[in-house]
Amino acid sequence: MPDTPDRTYPAGVPCWVDTEQPDVSAAAEFYGGLFGWTFVDAMPPDAPGTYLIAALHGADVAAIGPADGATTWNTYFAVDDADATAGAVRSAGGTVTTEPVDAGPGGRRADCVDPGGAAFRLWQPRRRLGAQIVNVPGAWNFSDLRTGDPAAALRFYARLFGWEADDLGFATVLKLPGYGDHLAATADPEIYQRQSAAGTPPGFADAIAWLVAGDGPQHWHVSFAVADRDESADRAEVLGATVVASEDSDWTRTALIRDPQGATLTLSQFTPPG
């Protein structure tokens, strides 16, 4: 692939995902087989534990680490100052479950829970800026906030990050004003032309997540782009995953899967109208 500028993320934009798994090696075998990822351990040889950085086409896309509790996928939000933003989380009604701490030379992180109970993480980047390839087959596509109280969820994140919501009819998109301009000036110069050609809704370049209303506990859910939903779902099953559900819409063909150790994620094939 051609050289591209480092992908950077303004404060308030989802920037990274990782999964915590009881058996890190088994998880690497599964996700390597599903998405074609390769792995490098970010932990120094003399340090305890492991944290596998997954790469696609030589660029960082996600990570796998050991599970302290539930097997899950985590979404991180870029911040300029993890300590100050942790304070803002508390002021907005959320909880900081792990105080800001340096994650080696890569950056500084904090673990939080929003007022509805959804866990998320703050990431103040240093050496590691976030996912360097997104929205291509095998890479992170979007994170969705799934909630039974969309209005309350939006109040919290709007106060914390300045997000806005736009009801597109088929779904509600969360946007950070100015993000499209940031992408056009940095890692994605053709974003406006490409989205116009695909017929995406006006303002979609500012999209940073989806807000999905529904039953069940409030949580952040991750989606990964795939070239062919059915082929990827079949491969996931061969590798030991369970296909929970599938859905077709005007824009995507998706499959909700549960990986062999219990973490859920969505495989999403982009199928624009026409």
N, C-alpha and C positions, 0 to 999 in steps of 0.2 A: 504494500500500500504506500502511497506517496506520503512524504513527511508533512505533518500538519502542526500548527501551533499547539502548545499545551492547552488542554481544555481547563478553563477556570470557572469557578462558580461564585456568583455574587452571594452575599449574605442572605439567607432565607431560602435558598434553592436546594432541593435534595441533591446530594453530591456523591453518595457512596452507599453501597449495600454490602452486608456480609451475612453469613449464616453461621449459627453456632450449632455444632453437631457432637454427639457423644463419641463417635468414631470419625476423626478428621480424615484419616486415610481413605476410609470407605466412602465418605462424602466426596472426596477429590476424585475417586474412581468413577462415581456416578456422574458428577457434573462435568468431568472431563470427557466422559463418553457421550453425554447428552449435548453439550455445547462446543466441544472441541477445545476446552480450556487447557492451558498448561499452568504449572504452579511453581512458585518460588517461596521459600519460607522467609518471612520478613524478620523473624526472631534471630538474634545473634546466636552462634553455636553454643556459647556458654550460658545462655539464658534459659530459664525453664519455660515449658510450653511451646506452642507452635501457632503461627498465624500465616496461613498460606494465601499469598496474593495470586489471584487467578488472572491470566492474561489471554487475550484474543488478538491474533495478528501482532503479537509483541507488545500490546498496550494493556494497562491495568483495566479490569472490568468489574471485579468483585473480590471477595475473600471468604475463606473458611477458617473458623477458629473453634476451639473446644467449648462445649456447652457447660455452663454452670447450673443451668436450670432447664427450661423448656427448649426443645429443638425448634428453632425459628429463623426467619429472615429479618434483619434489622435495616432500617432506613436512617441515614445520617443527613443532617442539614448543615450546610456551610454557614459559618459565623465568623465575624472578624475577631471576636473576643469571647472565648468560651466561658470565662468567669462572669463577665458582664451579662451574657445571654442567659446563663444559669440563674442569675438574679432576676432577670426579666421573666423567666419561666415561672418562678415563684410568685412574682407580682401579678402575673396573669391568671393565677389559680392552679398552675401545674405543680409537679413535684420533681425534685432532683434526687434520683435514687443513687447515683454515683457522682460524687463531686468532681469538678474538672481535674484532669490529671494528664500529664504528658504521656503520649504513646510513642516513646522513643523519639527519634528525629522526625518522624512522619508528621506529627501534629499534636494537638491537644483535644481531648474529648470529654464529654460528660453524658451520662445516661439520665433520661427524663421520662416522665409519664404525664400526658395531658389530663385535663380534668375529667374526661370521659373514660380514662383508663388505658389509652393507647400509648405504648412505649415508643420512644424515638431517641435519637442520639444527636448531639451537637458535635461538629467537627471544625476546629480551627486549623486550617492547613498550614503546614510548613513544607516539608519535602514532598509529601504525598498530597496532591491537589484534589483528588477524587477520581471517579471513573473517567478514563481517557477515550473510551469508545462506548457509544450508546446508540440505541435505536437501529442497530443492524442485527441480523440473525446471530444469535449466540450472546448478545449483550443485553444489559438492563434496558428496559423500555420505559416503564413508569412505575411509580409507587402510588397506591390508592389508599385514601383514608376511608375506611368502612365504618359507618356509624349509624346509630339509631336516632341521633339528634344533630342533624347537619348544621342547624342554626347555631347551636352552642359551640360546636367544633369550629365553625368558621370564626366566631367571635374571638376564641382563644388564639387561633393562628393568625388572624388579621392583626390582633394587638401585638403578637409576638414578632411576626415577620412582615407585616404589611400586605398579606395576601388578599386577593379579591376573588370572587366566585362569579362564574358566567354559566347560566343554565342554557345549554345547547339544545334542549329538548330531549335528546336521547341520553344525556348525561350532564353532570355539572363539572366543569373544569376549574381548577384552582390556578390562578395566575399571579405572577409577580410583575407588576408594571416595569417595563424597561428591559426585561430579560431577553426578549427577541433582539433588541438593539445591541445588547452585550454579545450575543451569539454572532450576530452579523459582523461585528467589529473584531471578533476573535476567531473562534474555532469553526464557525459555520457561515461563511460569507454569503452563501447562496440560499439561506434559509427562507427569505421572503419569496424569492422567485420559485423555489421548489414547492413551498406550501401553496402558493397561488395556483401553480399548475395542477396540483392535486385537488384543488377545490376545498381546502380546509377552511373552517370558519374564520372570519376576521378576528385578528388579535390572538390567534392560536400560537403564534411564536412566543408569547409570554407564558404559555402553559408550563406548569411545573409539577402538577399532580392531578388526580381525579378525586372527587368527593362522591362517594357511593353510599346512598341511603339503604338501610336494611336492618334486619334483626341480628342479634348476636352481639358479643362484646365489641366495643370500639377497638380497632387495631389498624396498623399499617400493613398493607399487603403489597408484594412485589410482582411485577410482570417482566418477562424476558421476551424479546423479539425472536421469532423463528421464521424460516422461509416457508415452511409447510406445516400447518398445525397438526394434521393427521399423522404425517410421517414422524414428527417430533414426539407426539403423544405415544405412538407405537414404540418408538425407541426408548422412551422413558419407562414404559411397561416392561420391555425386555431387560432393562437395567435394574428393575426391582421397584419402580414407583407404581402408584395407583392413580388411575385417571378418575377423578371425582365427578367431573361434569364438563360438558362442552357447550359452546354457544356461538351462534353466528349473528353478526349485525351488519349494518350497511358498511362499516369501516374495518371490522376485524373478524377473524375466526379464532376463538380462544379455547383453551383447555385448562381447567383447574386440575393440578396434580398434587399428590402428596408424595414427597420423596421417600426413599427407603427407611429413613430414620424419623420421619414424621413431620417435617417442615412443609408447608404449603406454598405454592407459587403458581403463577399463570403463564402459560405459553401463548403468545399473541402473534398471529399472522396478520399483517396489514393488507387489507383488501379494499381500497378506496372505490367509491361508486364509479361506474363507467369503465 
